[in-house]
C-alpha cells in the first residue's frame, strides 16, 4: 500500500531544527517522524510556500533558514507538491469540464516552483556565431582587424572547430562568479550552463542543470544567504498577497466593531443579523465563485452563467478548502470580541489548499478545526499540535488497514 502523505507546518520545521531541540520531546517527535519516513510508511511533502517562509528576510537569519532547509530535505527528500498556480489552473479546468480528472499534485522530483520558473532560466537560444560577431565588433579597432578576427573564428557563418574547442576548454576552467552572482545555481550546474554557452553542452542539459539547482532547498537557502538582495522577488508571490488582502479586509472589521458598539448603546442586535451564519455562508459562496471566475478570466477561460459554489466544492478541492478556511477564520474578526486579522492567516489558507491532496495535514491550533471542517470530506486528518502528530499518523495508518511495525 502507498505511504501516507504528510504535510508539515512551517513552524514544525523551525522548532524541530532548532539547536536546542535535540533533547526532550522535540527530539523524540523528530525521530518518530524520521522513522516513519525510513520505513516508507509516510512521505513528507513540501511546497513552495514552505521555502518562501523558510527564506531568511535578513542575513542574520541565514543559519536558521539553512537548518530548516536541511531538515526539510532530510524528511521530505524531493517529495514536493506542485505550485499553487499549477494546482489552481488544473482545478479550474477540471471544474469547467476541460479536464476529465485532477492530475496528481505530487512531484517526486522536487518541482515546487511556479509554472513560469523556466522563464527566469538563464538558458536561452544562444547563437554562438552571433555572440562571437558581437564580441569581435566590440573588440576589433577597425574594419580590417574585424575581418581578420571573423575569418579566424568563423567559416561560412559557423564557429570553426578549433575556436569551439578553445572556448569549450575555457568554459570548463574559467571562474563561475558572474553566473553564480546572477542565478541560484550550484557550481556543477553553473559549469554546465557555461559549457552550453560555448556549444559544449546541449540546451536540454543546461535546462536540467538549472532546474536541478532549484530542486535543492539546501542550495536555495545558501544562495539567498550570499545574495540576500535578490531574495525579495522569490518570497513576494506568497507574502505580498497576504498583506494586500489583510489590508482590504480591515475596513469590514472596523465597520463590524462600530456596529457592535452601536448595538451596545442602543440595545439592538443589528450585528447578529448582519453577520449571521446564513449571511456569512452566502458571502462565502459568492467569494468562492468570484475568486474562481476571476482567475479563470485571467487565464483566458470563461465561466458559464450558471456556475455556482457547489461545482467548486466538488471539483476544486484545494480552492474550496483554502478559501472557505480563510473566510471562516476571519468571521471571528467581526465578532463582539473580535480576533485581529493576521497576515499569517492568508498564508495558512494557502497551505490549506494542499490539505485535500495529503493524508495528514499539520497547521496551528487556531486553524486546525477550521481547515478540518472543509478537508475531512477528502479523508484528510488535520492535526493542530505537533506533539499529536505521531499518534495521528499511527491512527491514519490503522484506518487504512496498516499497523505500524515496532521500531527495530
Secondary structure, 3 states (H helix, E strand, C coil): CCCEEEECCHHHHHHHHCHHHHCHHHHHHHHHHHHHHHCCCEEEEECHHHHHHHCCCCHHHHHHHHHHHHHHHHHHCCCEECCHHHHHHHHHHHHCCCCCCCCCCEECCCCCCCHHHHHHCCCCCCCHHHHHHHHHHHHCCCHHHHHHHHHHHEECCEECHHHHHHHHHHHHHCCCHHHHHHCCCCHHHHHHHHHHHCCCCCHHHHHHHHHHHHCCHHHHHHHHHHCHHHCHHHHHHHHHHHHHHHHHHHHHHHHHHHHHHHHHHHCCCHHHHHCCHHHHHHHHHHHHHHHHHHHHHHCCCCCCCCCCHHHHHHHCHHHHHHHHHHHHHHHHHHCCCCCCCCHHHHHHHHHHCCHHHCCEEECCHHHHHHHHHHHHHHCCEEECCHHHHHHHHHHHHHHCCCCCCCCC
